[in-house]
Amino acid sequence: MRNEKLVAFGQRVREIRKAKGLTQENMAALAEIDRSYMGHIERGEKNITLTKIYQISEALGIDVTDLFPRSTMTNNSAPKKD
Amino acid sequence: MRNEKLVAFGQRVREIRKAKGLTQENMAALAEIDRSYMGHIERGEKNITLTKIYQISEALGIDVTDLFPRSTMTNNSAPKKD
């Protein structure tokens, strides 16, 4: 279940959490997520669900979209219109 | 599992899919997600995982953050610093 997007997401969560001066334990309590599960999320070992993504953004006091690493997206999978 | 955030997310997916002129079946195929599962997602009946959120954004050719409804966030769950 570990993949680069999950790892990037977890790193972003950890980075923001630390910037806010929170321990993993503090944040887990604020987000009402099990502490060991938070560890798995930050290491990109769990495929987190949308409701937990929102719980984390609310615990950190940020917009949910701020949890996503800035992308330099390439648009090559856009649906063709013809 | 149905909650307002899942419903809002699903509505946003449907809105963008239709704006791109895709049927649910087209999009399910592009995203490599089961068609009936896509229906559940659009109706907010499934707590979608992060990897599937990325599959949908890639299928639609948009940034993952564009899948989230614009929020007018109130910051009242921000961690206290004292």
Backbone of each chain as nested JSON, in Angstrom:
{
  "chains": [
    {"id": "A", "residues": [
      {"number": 1, "name": "MET", "atoms": {"N": [0.819, -1.208, 0.0], "CA": [0.0, 0.0, 0.0], "C": [0.859, 1.266, 0.0]}},
      {"number": 2, "name": "ARG", "atoms": {"N": [2.161, 1.111, 0.235], "CA": [3.051, 2.262, 0.24], "C": [3.292, 2.686, -1.205]}},
      {"number": 3, "name": "ASN", "atoms": {"N": [2.997, 3.918, -1.525], "CA": [3.355, 4.393, -2.852], "C": [3.79, 5.851, -2.738]}},
      {"number": 4, "name": "GLU", "atoms": {"N": [4.321, 6.372, -3.82], "CA": [4.95, 7.692, -3.709], "C": [3.971, 8.805, -3.341]}},
      {"number": 5, "name": "LYS", "atoms": {"N": [2.724, 8.671, -3.766], "CA": [1.762, 9.723, -3.423], "C": [1.412, 9.68, -1.946]}},
      {"number": 6, "name": "LEU", "atoms": {"N": [1.292, 8.462, -1.414], "CA": [1.007, 8.338, 0.016], "C": [2.191, 8.848, 0.831]}},
      {"number": 7, "name": "VAL", "atoms": {"N": [3.394, 8.54, 0.363], "CA": [4.601, 8.987, 1.067], "C": [4.687, 10.519, 1.033]}},
      {"number": 8, "name": "ALA", "atoms": {"N": [4.428, 11.105, -0.14], "CA": [4.486, 12.568, -0.265], "C": [3.43, 13.229, 0.622]}},
      {"number": 9, "name": "PHE", "atoms": {"N": [2.247, 12.641, 0.66], "CA": [1.178, 13.187, 1.503], "C": [1.589, 13.132, 2.977]}},
      {"number": 10, "name": "GLY", "atoms": {"N": [2.109, 11.987, 3.393], "CA": [2.53, 11.824, 4.79], "C": [3.626, 12.798, 5.178]}},
      {"number": 11, "name": "GLN", "atoms": {"N": [4.543, 13.021, 4.253], "CA": [5.633, 13.969, 4.533], "C": [5.084, 15.375, 4.711]}},
      {"number": 12, "name": "ARG", "atoms": {"N": [4.115, 15.685, 3.896], "CA": [3.497, 17.02, 3.984], "C": [2.767, 17.18, 5.331]}},
      {"number": 13, "name": "VAL", "atoms": {"N": [2.054, 16.159, 5.737], "CA": [1.366, 16.199, 7.033], "C": [2.39, 16.427, 8.15]}},
      {"number": 14, "name": "ARG", "atoms": {"N": [3.472, 15.669, 8.113], "CA": [4.495, 15.777, 9.159], "C": [5.115, 17.173, 9.185]}},
      {"number": 15, "name": "GLU", "atoms": {"N": [5.402, 17.686, 7.989], "CA": [6.023, 19.008, 7.856], "C": [5.123, 20.095, 8.47]}},
      {"number": 16, "name": "ILE", "atoms": {"N": [3.834, 20.041, 8.151], "CA": [2.915, 21.06, 8.673], "C": [2.721, 20.876, 10.18]}},
      {"number": 17, "name": "ARG", "atoms": {"N": [2.601, 19.62, 10.594], "CA": [2.445, 19.354, 12.028], "C": [3.62, 19.947, 12.813]}},
      {"number": 18, "name": "LYS", "atoms": {"N": [4.837, 19.698, 12.325], "CA": [6.015, 20.209, 13.033], "C": [6.054, 21.727, 13.007]}},
      {"number": 19, "name": "ALA", "atoms": {"N": [5.675, 22.301, 11.857], "CA": [5.651, 23.764, 11.747], "C": [4.676, 24.372, 12.756]}},
      {"number": 20, "name": "LYS", "atoms": {"N": [3.642, 23.605, 13.099], "CA": [2.648, 24.075, 14.075], "C": [3.089, 23.756, 15.504]}},
      {"number": 21, "name": "GLY", "atoms": {"N": [4.232, 23.107, 15.644], "CA": [4.745, 22.788, 16.973], "C": [3.982, 21.685, 17.684]}},
      {"number": 22, "name": "LEU", "atoms": {"N": [3.384, 20.803, 16.902], "CA": [2.608, 19.704, 17.498], "C": [3.39, 18.396, 17.467]}},
      {"number": 23, "name": "THR", "atoms": {"N": [3.234, 17.606, 18.516], "CA": [3.763, 16.249, 18.471], "C": [2.755, 15.383, 17.711]}},
      {"number": 24, "name": "GLN", "atoms": {"N": [3.216, 14.214, 17.318], "CA": [2.317, 13.29, 16.639], "C": [1.151, 12.938, 17.573]}},
      {"number": 25, "name": "GLU", "atoms": {"N": [1.471, 12.832, 18.839], "CA": [0.449, 12.49, 19.828], "C": [-0.599, 13.605, 19.953]}},
      {"number": 26, "name": "ASN", "atoms": {"N": [-0.117, 14.866, 20.035], "CA": [-1.047, 16.016, 20.076], "C": [-1.989, 15.979, 18.881]}},
      {"number": 27, "name": "MET", "atoms": {"N": [-1.372, 15.818, 17.71], "CA": [-2.177, 15.897, 16.505], "C": [-3.172, 14.753, 16.426]}},
      {"number": 28, "name": "ALA", "atoms": {"N": [-2.729, 13.567, 16.796], "CA": [-3.625, 12.409, 16.773], "C": [-4.844, 12.679, 17.655]}},
      {"number": 29, "name": "ALA", "atoms": {"N": [-4.59, 13.279, 18.818], "CA": [-5.701, 13.575, 19.732], "C": [-6.63, 14.62, 19.123]}},
      {"number": 30, "name": "LEU", "atoms": {"N": [-6.055, 15.682, 18.561], "CA": [-6.875, 16.73, 17.936], "C": [-7.699, 16.189, 16.77]}},
      {"number": 31, "name": "ALA", "atoms": {"N": [-7.092, 15.295, 16.015], "CA": [-7.767, 14.774, 14.822], "C": [-8.663, 13.577, 15.144]}},
      {"number": 32, "name": "GLU", "atoms": {"N": [-8.582, 13.122, 16.392], "CA": [-9.331, 11.924, 16.802], "C": [-8.989, 10.728, 15.926]}},
      {"number": 33, "name": "ILE", "atoms": {"N": [-7.688, 10.585, 15.719], "CA": [-7.169, 9.446, 14.961], "C": [-6.188, 8.727, 15.892]}},
      {"number": 34, "name": "ASP", "atoms": {"N": [-6.222, 7.428, 15.849], "CA": [-5.319, 6.642, 16.683], "C": [-3.863, 7.047, 16.422]}},
      {"number": 35, "name": "ARG", "atoms": {"N": [-3.094, 7.164, 17.499], "CA": [-1.726, 7.654, 17.346], "C": [-0.864, 6.765, 16.445]}},
      {"number": 36, "name": "SER", "atoms": {"N": [-0.989, 5.472, 16.589], "CA": [-0.144, 4.607, 15.756], "C": [-0.583, 4.694, 14.29]}},
      {"number": 37, "name": "TYR", "atoms": {"N": [-1.874, 4.924, 14.091], "CA": [-2.377, 5.099, 12.724], "C": [-1.788, 6.38, 12.123]}},
      {"number": 38, "name": "MET", "atoms": {"N": [-1.695, 7.442, 12.945], "CA": [-1.077, 8.699, 12.478], "C": [0.364, 8.443, 12.025]}},
      {"number": 39, "name": "GLY", "atoms": {"N": [1.065, 7.604, 12.772], "CA": [2.44, 7.269, 12.381], "C": [2.47, 6.596, 11.015]}},
      {"number": 40, "name": "HIS", "atoms": {"N": [1.558, 5.664, 10.815], "CA": [1.49, 4.993, 9.51], "C": [1.187, 6.001, 8.394]}},
      {"number": 41, "name": "ILE", "atoms": {"N": [0.285, 6.916, 8.676], "CA": [-0.059, 7.919, 7.659], "C": [1.168, 8.765, 7.312]}},
      {"number": 42, "name": "GLU", "atoms": {"N": [1.869, 9.235, 8.329], "CA": [3.028, 10.099, 8.051], "C": [4.149, 9.355, 7.312]}},
      {"number": 43, "name": "ARG", "atoms": {"N": [4.177, 8.051, 7.471], "CA": [5.193, 7.278, 6.741], "C": [4.674, 6.774, 5.391]}},
      {"number": 44, "name": "GLY", "atoms": {"N": [3.448, 7.146, 5.063], "CA": [2.897, 6.746, 3.765], "C": [2.565, 5.27, 3.698]}},
      {"number": 45, "name": "GLU", "atoms": {"N": [2.271, 4.697, 4.851], "CA": [2.008, 3.253, 4.891], "C": [0.518, 2.92, 4.903]}},
      {"number": 46, "name": "LYS", "atoms": {"N": [-0.309, 3.954, 4.933], "CA": [-1.751, 3.716, 4.917], "C": [-2.392, 4.551, 3.827]}},
      {"number": 47, "name": "ASN", "atoms": {"N": [-3.343, 3.95, 3.18], "CA": [-4.087, 4.654, 2.145], "C": [-5.247, 5.365, 2.84]}},
      {"number": 48, "name": "ILE", "atoms": {"N": [-4.971, 6.561, 3.274], "CA": [-5.896, 7.326, 4.11], "C": [-7.209, 7.632, 3.386]}},
      {"number": 49, "name": "THR", "atoms": {"N": [-8.274, 7.669, 4.13], "CA": [-9.587, 7.967, 3.529], "C": [-9.88, 9.473, 3.586]}},
      {"number": 50, "name": "LEU", "atoms": {"N": [-10.846, 9.867, 2.757], "CA": [-11.204, 11.281, 2.657], "C": [-11.644, 11.871, 4.011]}},
      {"number": 51, "name": "THR", "atoms": {"N": [-12.418, 11.127, 4.77], "CA": [-12.861, 11.711, 6.049], "C": [-11.675, 11.935, 6.991]}},
      {"number": 52, "name": "LYS", "atoms": {"N": [-10.695, 11.046, 6.963], "CA": [-9.522, 11.253, 7.823], "C": [-8.66, 12.414, 7.308]}},
      {"number": 53, "name": "ILE", "atoms": {"N": [-8.612, 12.586, 5.995], "CA": [-7.889, 13.735, 5.432], "C": [-8.504, 15.021, 5.991]}},
      {"number": 54, "name": "TYR", "atoms": {"N": [-9.817, 15.073, 6.038], "CA": [-10.484, 16.256, 6.601], "C": [-10.216, 16.39, 8.099]}},
      {"number": 55, "name": "GLN", "atoms": {"N": [-10.234, 15.273, 8.823], "CA": [-9.956, 15.348, 10.264], "C": [-8.569, 15.949, 10.518]}},
      {"number": 56, "name": "ILE", "atoms": {"N": [-7.604, 15.552, 9.687], "CA": [-6.246, 16.072, 9.854], "C": [-6.185, 17.557, 9.51]}},
      {"number": 57, "name": "SER", "atoms": {"N": [-6.826, 17.953, 8.412], "CA": [-6.77, 19.367, 8.033], "C": [-7.42, 20.228, 9.119]}},
      {"number": 58, "name": "GLU", "atoms": {"N": [-8.506, 19.719, 9.703], "CA": [-9.171, 20.492, 10.753], "C": [-8.322, 20.55, 12.02]}},
      {"number": 59, "name": "ALA", "atoms": {"N": [-7.664, 19.443, 12.33], "CA": [-6.788, 19.425, 13.515], "C": [-5.642, 20.426, 13.343]}},
      {"number": 60, "name": "LEU", "atoms": {"N": [-5.158, 20.552, 12.111], "CA": [-4.041, 21.462, 11.847], "C": [-4.52, 22.894, 11.594]}},
      {"number": 61, "name": "GLY", "atoms": {"N": [-5.818, 23.071, 11.456], "CA": [-6.361, 24.403, 11.217], "C": [-6.025, 24.948, 9.839]}},
      {"number": 62, "name": "ILE", "atoms": {"N": [-5.968, 24.074, 8.862], "CA": [-5.64, 24.501, 7.497], "C": [-6.707, 23.996, 6.532]}},
      {"number": 63, "name": "ASP", "atoms": {"N": [-6.677, 24.567, 5.344], "CA": [-7.598, 24.09, 4.321], "C": [-7.145, 22.704, 3.856]}},
      {"number": 64, "name": "VAL", "atoms": {"N": [-8.097, 21.867, 3.527], "CA": [-7.763, 20.503, 3.13], "C": [-6.809, 20.483, 1.93]}},
      {"number": 65, "name": "THR", "atoms": {"N": [-6.963, 21.438, 1.031], "CA": [-6.099, 21.428, -0.156], "C": [-4.634, 21.739, 0.186]}},
      {"number": 66, "name": "ASP", "atoms": {"N": [-4.427, 22.387, 1.34], "CA": [-3.048, 22.671, 1.75], "C": [-2.297, 21.411, 2.187]}},
      {"number": 67, "name": "LEU", "atoms": {"N": [-3.029, 20.336, 2.362], "CA": [-2.377, 19.076, 2.742], "C": [-1.729, 18.377, 1.556]}},
      {"number": 68, "name": "PHE", "atoms": {"N": [-2.058, 18.841, 0.356], "CA": [-1.499, 18.177, -0.813], "C": [-0.231, 18.876, -1.256]}},
      {"number": 69, "name": "PRO", "atoms": {"N": [0.809, 18.083, -1.468], "CA": [2.056, 18.668, -1.947], "C": [1.788, 19.437, -3.229]}},
      {"number": 70, "name": "ARG", "atoms": {"N": [2.433, 20.595, -3.36], "CA": [2.291, 21.371, -4.592], "C": [2.687, 20.523, -5.771]}},
      {"number": 71, "name": "SER", "atoms": {"N": [1.824, 20.476, -6.752], "CA": [2.146, 19.638, -7.907], "C": [2.621, 20.488, -9.062]}},
      {"number": 72, "name": "THR", "atoms": {"N": [3.458, 19.906, -9.866], "CA": [3.815, 20.501, -11.154], "C": [3.213, 19.536, -12.162]}},
      {"number": 73, "name": "MET", "atoms": {"N": [1.886, 19.649, -12.258], "CA": [1.208, 18.584, -12.989], "C": [1.424, 18.651, -14.488]}},
      {"number": 74, "name": "THR", "atoms": {"N": [1.553, 17.486, -15.056], "CA": [1.581, 17.365, -16.503], "C": [0.226, 16.821, -16.881]}},
      {"number": 75, "name": "ASN", "atoms": {"N": [-0.323, 17.413, -17.889], "CA": [-1.735, 17.185, -18.166], "C": [-1.962, 16.101, -19.214]}},
      {"number": 76, "name": "ASN", "atoms": {"N": [-1.069, 15.128, -19.229], "CA": [-1.14, 14.175, -20.334], "C": [-2.192, 13.087, -20.183]}},
      {"number": 77, "name": "SER", "atoms": {"N": [-2.915, 13.097, -19.068], "CA": [-3.993, 12.108, -18.977], "C": [-5.365, 12.766, -19.13]}},
      {"number": 78, "name": "ALA", "atoms": {"N": [-5.356, 13.998, -19.618], "CA": [-6.632, 14.68, -19.822], "C": [-7.447, 13.925, -20.878]}},
      {"number": 79, "name": "PRO", "atoms": {"N": [-8.725, 13.859, -20.639], "CA": [-9.558, 13.16, -21.624], "C": [-9.533, 13.872, -22.975]}},
      {"number": 80, "name": "LYS", "atoms": {"N": [-9.524, 13.094, -23.984], "CA": [-9.526, 13.684, -25.324], "C": [-10.941, 14.113, -25.677]}},
      {"number": 81, "name": "LYS", "atoms": {"N": [-11.02, 15.24, -26.342], "CA": [-12.33, 15.678, -26.833], "C": [-12.297, 15.657, -28.349]}},
      {"number": 82, "name": "ASP", "atoms": {"N": [-12.948, 14.702, -28.907], "CA": [-13.016, 14.71, -30.363], "C": [-14.263, 14.001, -30.849]}}
    ]},
    {"id": "B", "residues": [
      {"number": 1, "name": "MET", "atoms": {"N": [-21.618, 5.677, 6.351], "CA": [-20.41, 6.278, 5.773], "C": [-20.733, 7.536, 4.977]}},
      {"number": 2, "name": "ARG", "atoms": {"N": [-22.015, 7.771, 4.729], "CA": [-22.397, 8.966, 3.989], "C": [-22.284, 10.16, 4.93]}},
      {"number": 3, "name": "ASN", "atoms": {"N": [-21.513, 11.141, 4.539], "CA": [-21.488, 12.363, 5.33], "C": [-21.355, 13.549, 4.382]}},
      {"number": 4, "name": "GLU", "atoms": {"N": [-21.515, 14.732, 4.919], "CA": [-21.608, 15.891, 4.02], "C": [-20.327, 16.137, 3.22]}},
      {"number": 5, "name": "LYS", "atoms": {"N": [-19.171, 15.807, 3.784], "CA": [-17.926, 16.026, 3.035], "C": [-17.798, 15.042, 1.885]}},
      {"number": 6, "name": "LEU", "atoms": {"N": [-18.225, 13.812, 2.131], "CA": [-18.189, 12.82, 1.049], "C": [-19.19, 13.194, -0.046]}},
      {"number": 7, "name": "VAL", "atoms": {"N": [-20.346, 13.678, 0.373], "CA": [-21.37, 14.08, -0.6], "C": [-20.863, 15.266, -1.431]}},
      {"number": 8, "name": "ALA", "atoms": {"N": [-20.25, 16.247, -0.76], "CA": [-19.743, 17.424, -1.474], "C": [-18.633, 17.031, -2.445]}},
      {"number": 9, "name": "PHE", "atoms": {"N": [-17.78, 16.12, -2.004], "CA": [-16.692, 15.655, -2.874], "C": [-17.268, 14.96, -4.109]}},
      {"number": 10, "name": "GLY", "atoms": {"N": [-18.219, 14.085, -3.878], "CA": [-18.826, 13.354, -4.985], "C": [-19.523, 14.274, -5.978]}},
      {"number": 11, "name": "GLN", "atoms": {"N": [-20.181, 15.294, -5.446], "CA": [-20.862, 16.251, -6.334], "C": [-19.847, 16.992, -7.203]}},
      {"number": 12, "name": "ARG", "atoms": {"N": [-18.718, 17.307, -6.581], "CA": [-17.664, 18.013, -7.318], "C": [-17.102, 17.121, -8.436]}},
      {"number": 13, "name": "VAL", "atoms": {"N": [-16.89, 15.857, -8.113], "CA": [-16.393, 14.914, -9.125], "C": [-17.379, 14.853, -10.295]}},
      {"number": 14, "name": "ARG", "atoms": {"N": [-18.643, 14.717, -9.964], "CA": [-19.667, 14.608, -11.017], "C": [-19.718, 15.87, -11.881]}},
      {"number": 15, "name": "GLU", "atoms": {"N": [-19.643, 17.008, -11.222], "CA": [-19.689, 18.309, -11.907], "C": [-18.528, 18.436, -12.904]}},
      {"number": 16, "name": "ILE", "atoms": {"N": [-17.33, 18.086, -12.464], "CA": [-16.164, 18.2, -13.348], "C": [-16.238, 17.157, -14.462]}},
      {"number": 17, "name": "ARG", "atoms": {"N": [-16.648, 15.944, -14.097], "CA": [-16.781, 14.898, -15.113], "C": [-17.726, 15.348, -16.226]}},
      {"number": 18, "name": "LYS", "atoms": {"N": [-18.886, 15.893, -15.836], "CA": [-19.858, 16.328, -16.848], "C": [-19.315, 17.492, -17.662]}},
      {"number": 19, "name": "ALA", "atoms": {"N": [-18.606, 18.41, -16.988], "CA": [-18.021, 19.546, -17.704], "C": [-17.01, 19.073, -18.745]}},
      {"number": 20, "name": "LYS", "atoms": {"N": [-16.407, 17.922, -18.485], "CA": [-15.431, 17.364, -19.438], "C": [-16.119, 16.495, -20.492]}},
      {"number": 21, "name": "GLY", "atoms": {"N": [-17.424, 16.368, -20.373], "CA": [-18.17, 15.592, -21.365], "C": [-17.984, 14.09, -21.24]}},
      {"number": 22, "name": "LEU", "atoms": {"N": [-17.674, 13.64, -20.042], "CA": [-17.453, 12.206, -19.841], "C": [-18.661, 11.551, -19.189]}},
      {"number": 23, "name": "THR", "atoms": {"N": [-18.937, 10.323, -19.6], "CA": [-19.934, 9.547, -18.869], "C": [-19.248, 8.934, -17.65]}},
      {"number": 24, "name": "GLN", "atoms": {"N": [-20.077, 8.467, -16.731], "CA": [-19.507, 7.808, -15.554], "C": [-18.695, 6.582, -15.998]}},
      {"number": 25, "name": "GLU", "atoms": {"N": [-19.172, 5.94, -17.013], "CA": [-18.479, 4.748, -17.513], "C": [-17.116, 5.118, -18.116]}},
      {"number": 26, "name": "ASN", "atoms": {"N": [-17.091, 6.195, -18.928], "CA": [-15.81, 6.668, -19.484], "C": [-14.825, 6.945, -18.372]}},
      {"number": 27, "name": "MET", "atoms": {"N": [-15.298, 7.697, -17.398], "CA": [-14.385, 8.113, -16.344], "C": [-13.898, 6.936, -15.524]}},
      {"number": 28, "name": "ALA", "atoms": {"N": [-14.805, 6.018, -15.231], "CA": [-14.402, 4.832, -14.465], "C": [-13.289, 4.085, -15.2]}},
      {"number": 29, "name": "ALA", "atoms": {"N": [-13.443, 3.983, -16.516], "CA": [-12.425, 3.281, -17.299], "C": [-11.101, 4.033, -17.267]}},
      {"number": 30, "name": "LEU", "atoms": {"N": [-11.153, 5.358, -17.455], "CA": [-9.933, 6.171, -17.424], "C": [-9.235, 6.092, -16.065]}},
      {"number": 31, "name": "ALA", "atoms": {"N": [-10.039, 6.097, -15.016], "CA": [-9.474, 6.112, -13.665], "C": [-9.145, 4.706, -13.169]}},
      {"number": 32, "name": "GLU", "atoms": {"N": [-9.538, 3.708, -13.955], "CA": [-9.353, 2.312, -13.543], "C": [-10.025, 2.035, -12.194]}},
      {"number": 33, "name": "ILE", "atoms": {"N": [-11.244, 2.516, -12.108], "CA": [-12.057, 2.287, -10.915], "C": [-13.341, 1.614, -11.393]}},
      {"number": 34, "name": "ASP", "atoms": {"N": [-13.799, 0.666, -10.631], "CA": [-15.023, -0.052, -10.987], "C": [-16.176, 0.941, -11.173]}},
      {"number": 35, "name": "ARG", "atoms": {"N": [-16.96, 0.729, -12.214], "CA": [-18.016, 1.689, -12.526], "C": [-19.037, 1.854, -11.395]}},
      {"number": 36, "name": "SER", "atoms": {"N": [-19.425, 0.763, -10.784], "CA": [-20.431, 0.9, -9.717], "C": [-19.816, 1.617, -8.511]}},
      {"number": 37, "name": "TYR", "atoms": {"N": [-18.521, 1.409, -8.321], "CA": [-17.83, 2.106, -7.232], "C": [-17.821, 3.613, -7.503]}},
      {"number": 38, "name": "MET", "atoms": {"N": [-17.588, 3.981, -8.777], "CA": [-17.63, 5.403, -9.166], "C": [-18.997, 6.012, -8.83]}},
      {"number": 39, "name": "GLY", "atoms": {"N": [-20.038, 5.249, -9.058], "CA": [-21.382, 5.732, -8.721], "C": [-21.505, 5.996, -7.222]}},
      {"number": 40, "name": "HIS", "atoms": {"N": [-20.996, 5.057, -6.442], "CA": [-21.026, 5.257, -4.983], "C": [-20.238, 6.508, -4.577]}},
      {"number": 41, "name": "ILE", "atoms": {"N": [-19.102, 6.715, -5.211], "CA": [-18.277, 7.889, -4.885], "C": [-19.038, 9.173, -5.207]}},
      {"number": 42, "name": "GLU", "atoms": {"N": [-19.632, 9.214, -6.402], "CA": [-20.342, 10.444, -6.799], "C": [-21.556, 10.729, -5.903]}},
      {"number": 43, "name": "ARG", "atoms": {"N": [-22.104, 9.698, -5.321], "CA": [-23.236, 9.907, -4.409], "C": [-22.785, 10.078, -2.955]}},
      {"number": 44, "name": "GLY", "atoms": {"N": [-21.48, 10.073, -2.738], "CA": [-20.97, 10.272, -1.376], "C": [-21.213, 9.091, -0.469]}},
      {"number": 45, "name": "GLU", "atoms": {"N": [-21.296, 7.927, -1.07], "CA": [-21.612, 6.726, -0.274], "C": [-20.374, 5.912, 0.079]}},
      {"number": 46, "name": "LYS", "atoms": {"N": [-19.221, 6.35, -0.416], "CA": [-17.986, 5.631, -0.102], "C": [-16.956, 6.621, 0.415]}},
      {"number": 47, "name": "ASN", "atoms": {"N": [-16.228, 6.173, 1.391], "CA": [-15.152, 6.985, 1.935], "C": [-13.906, 6.69, 1.113]}},
      {"number": 48, "name": "ILE", "atoms": {"N": [-13.759, 7.449, 0.053], "CA": [-12.726, 7.203, -0.941], "C": [-11.313, 7.345, -0.348]}},
      {"number": 49, "name": "THR", "atoms": {"N": [-10.412, 6.547, -0.866], "CA": [-9.021, 6.612, -0.382], "C": [-8.197, 7.596, -1.22]}},
      {"number": 50, "name": "LEU", "atoms": {"N": [-7.067, 7.971, -0.648], "CA": [-6.183, 8.941, -1.303], "C": [-5.712, 8.468, -2.68]}},
      {"number": 51, "name": "THR", "atoms": {"N": [-5.375, 7.201, -2.804], "CA": [-4.897, 6.763, -4.129], "C": [-6.017, 6.852, -5.174]}},
      {"number": 52, "name": "LYS", "atoms": {"N": [-7.252, 6.573, -4.779], "CA": [-8.363, 6.695, -5.74], "C": [-8.659, 8.169, -6.052]}},
      {"number": 53, "name": "ILE", "atoms": {"N": [-8.472, 9.041, -5.078], "CA": [-8.632, 10.478, -5.332], "C": [-7.655, 10.898, -6.434]}},
      {"number": 54, "name": "TYR", "atoms": {"N": [-6.412, 10.414, -6.344], "CA": [-5.423, 10.728, -7.38], "C": [-5.803, 10.097, -8.724]}},
      {"number": 55, "name": "GLN", "atoms": {"N": [-6.304, 8.873, -8.699], "CA": [-6.709, 8.229, -9.964], "C": [-7.783, 9.051, -10.669]}},
      {"number": 56, "name": "ILE", "atoms": {"N": [-8.722, 9.582, -9.878], "CA": [-9.791, 10.387, -10.473], "C": [-9.244, 11.7, -11.018]}},
      {"number": 57, "name": "SER", "atoms": {"N": [-8.367, 12.358, -10.252], "CA": [-7.838, 13.644, -10.734], "C": [-7.046, 13.436, -12.018]}},
      {"number": 58, "name": "GLU", "atoms": {"N": [-6.314, 12.328, -12.091], "CA": [-5.54, 12.067, -13.305], "C": [-6.458, 11.735, -14.482]}},
      {"number": 59, "name": "ALA", "atoms": {"N": [-7.509, 10.988, -14.206], "CA": [-8.457, 10.657, -15.272], "C": [-9.114, 11.927, -15.823]}},
      {"number": 60, "name": "LEU", "atoms": {"N": [-9.363, 12.884, -14.931], "CA": [-10.016, 14.128, -15.349], "C": [-9.008, 15.157, -15.868]}},
      {"number": 61, "name": "GLY", "atoms": {"N": [-7.725, 14.862, -15.707], "CA": [-6.689, 15.787, -16.184], "C": [-6.635, 17.08, -15.389]}},
      {"number": 62, "name": "ILE", "atoms": {"N": [-6.909, 16.988, -14.109], "CA": [-6.882, 18.183, -13.271], "C": [-5.988, 17.939, -12.055]}},
      {"number": 63, "name": "ASP", "atoms": {"N": [-5.641, 19.025, -11.389], "CA": [-4.864, 18.896, -10.17], "C": [-5.749, 18.301, -9.079]}},
      {"number": 64, "name": "VAL", "atoms": {"N": [-5.138, 17.499, -8.229], "CA": [-5.916, 16.822, -7.189], "C": [-6.652, 17.835, -6.297]}},
      {"number": 65, "name": "THR", "atoms": {"N": [-6.052, 18.987, -6.075], "CA": [-6.699, 19.963, -5.191], "C": [-7.968, 20.554, -5.82]}},
      {"number": 66, "name": "ASP", "atoms": {"N": [-8.048, 20.481, -7.149], "CA": [-9.251, 20.986, -7.818], "C": [-10.464, 20.091, -7.569]}},
      {"number": 67, "name": "LEU", "atoms": {"N": [-10.233, 18.921, -7.028], "CA": [-11.351, 18.019, -6.728], "C": [-12.064, 18.398, -5.443]}},
      {"number": 68, "name": "PHE", "atoms": {"N": [-11.439, 19.273, -4.671], "CA": [-12.072, 19.637, -3.41], "C": [-12.915, 20.881, -3.574]}},
      {"number": 69, "name": "PRO", "atoms": {"N": [-14.146, 20.799, -3.078], "CA": [-15.015, 21.972, -3.172], "C": [-14.311, 23.152, -2.502]}},
      {"number": 70, "name": "ARG", "atoms": {"N": [-14.468, 24.319, -3.082], "CA": [-13.904, 25.536, -2.479], "C": [-14.443, 25.698, -1.082]}},
      {"number": 71, "name": "SER", "atoms": {"N": [-13.559, 25.886, -0.152], "CA": [-14.042, 26.021, 1.22], "C": [-14.005, 27.478, 1.643]}},
      {"number": 72, "name": "THR", "atoms": {"N": [-14.904, 27.815, 2.523], "CA": [-14.838, 29.095, 3.209], "C": [-14.547, 28.712, 4.643]}},
      {"number": 73, "name": "MET", "atoms": {"N": [-13.27, 28.367, 4.841], "CA": [-12.976, 27.712, 6.103], "C": [-12.987, 28.66, 7.289]}},
      {"number": 74, "name": "THR", "atoms": {"N": [-13.481, 28.149, 8.381], "CA": [-13.407, 28.858, 9.646], "C": [-12.332, 28.14, 10.43]}},
      {"number": 75, "name": "ASN", "atoms": {"N": [-11.491, 28.915, 11.026], "CA": [-10.253, 28.347, 11.562], "C": [-10.362, 28.014, 13.041]}},
      {"number": 76, "name": "ASN", "atoms": {"N": [-11.554, 27.636, 13.475], "CA": [-11.731, 27.492, 14.923], "C": [-11.219, 26.186, 15.513]}},
      {"number": 77, "name": "SER", "atoms": {"N": [-10.684, 25.313, 14.67], "CA": [-10.091, 24.116, 15.254], "C": [-8.564, 24.166, 15.192]}},
      {"number": 78, "name": "ALA", "atoms": {"N": [-8.03, 25.348, 14.933], "CA": [-6.577, 25.489, 14.891], "C": [-5.998, 25.182, 16.272]}},
      {"number": 79, "name": "PRO", "atoms": {"N": [-4.855, 24.528, 16.29], "CA": [-4.262, 24.21, 17.582], "C": [-3.899, 25.484, 18.341]}},
      {"number": 80, "name": "LYS", "atoms": {"N": [-4.119, 25.45, 19.596], "CA": [-3.783, 26.602, 20.411], "C": [-2.286, 26.606, 20.694]}},
      {"number": 81, "name": "LYS", "atoms": {"N": [-1.716, 27.781, 20.679], "CA": [-0.302, 27.897, 21.036], "C": [-0.214, 28.706, 22.315]}},
      {"number": 82, "name": "ASP", "atoms": {"N": [0.091, 28.045, 23.37], "CA": [0.271, 28.821, 24.604], "C": [1.254, 28.133, 25.532]}}
    ]}
  ]
}
